[in-house]
Amino acid sequence: MGIHYDYKSTKGNKLMEKQAKREKKLAEKKAKRLAKEGPKEVEATPKTLDTSKPITLDFLTNPDKE
């Protein structure tokens, strides 16, 4: 009966240790993956249209114009 009493009294501590171990392992994996990938490139923000200018057919159909 001593083992069952001990189990309930230490269950919370064991669960906290398990969770800490799991989080530490995941953090190590993430750090390793980020180090392997290298620096992350910054994505360019999409350009917004100027609201003061009207949208013309030439603006919509000309692929060379920025």
C-alpha distance (Angstrom), angle and dihedral (degrees) to the residues before:
residue distance angle dihedral
M1 . . .
G2 3.78 . .
I3 3.81 93.0 .
H4 3.81 92.9 56.6
Y5 3.78 92.7 49.7
D6 3.79 90.1 49.4
Y7 3.82 91.8 48.3
K8 3.79 95.1 56.9
S9 3.77 94.3 44.0
T10 3.82 93.8 51.6
K11 3.81 99.2 34.5
G12 3.81 94.6 98.6
N13 3.79 93.8 50.3
K14 3.80 92.5 48.1
L15 3.80 91.8 50.3
M16 3.81 91.4 50.0
E17 3.82 90.8 49.6
K18 3.81 91.0 49.7
Q19 3.79 92.1 50.1
A20 3.81 92.1 47.7
K21 3.80 90.3 49.8
R22 3.82 91.4 49.0
E23 3.82 92.5 49.0
K24 3.80 91.6 47.4
K25 3.81 90.7 51.3
L26 3.81 92.2 48.8
A27 3.82 91.3 48.2
E28 3.80 90.5 51.6
K29 3.81 91.1 49.8
K30 3.81 91.3 49.2
A31 3.81 92.5 48.5
K32 3.79 91.0 48.4
R33 3.81 91.9 48.8
L34 3.83 92.7 48.5
A35 3.81 91.2 48.4
K36 3.80 90.1 50.5
E37 3.81 94.1 49.4
G38 3.79 94.4 50.0
P39 3.78 126.3 -146.6
K40 3.76 114.9 -12.6
E41 3.78 117.4 -121.4
V42 3.78 117.6 -123.2
E43 3.77 112.1 -118.3
A44 3.78 116.0 -126.0
T45 3.77 114.1 -115.3
P46 3.79 113.9 -120.7
K47 3.77 113.7 -103.6
T48 3.77 115.4 -112.4
L49 3.77 123.5 -142.5
D50 3.77 121.2 -110.6
T51 3.78 106.4 -108.6
S52 3.80 93.8 -152.7
K53 3.84 92.6 64.2
P54 3.81 120.8 74.2
I55 3.80 118.3 -122.5
T56 3.79 109.6 -115.0
L57 3.79 132.1 -168.2
D58 3.80 90.0 -113.9
F59 3.80 90.1 55.3
L60 3.80 91.8 51.9
T61 3.81 98.0 44.4
N62 3.83 104.1 37.0
P63 3.84 107.5 92.8
D64 3.84 94.5 -173.3
K65 3.77 95.8 58.2
E66 3.80 116.8 89.6
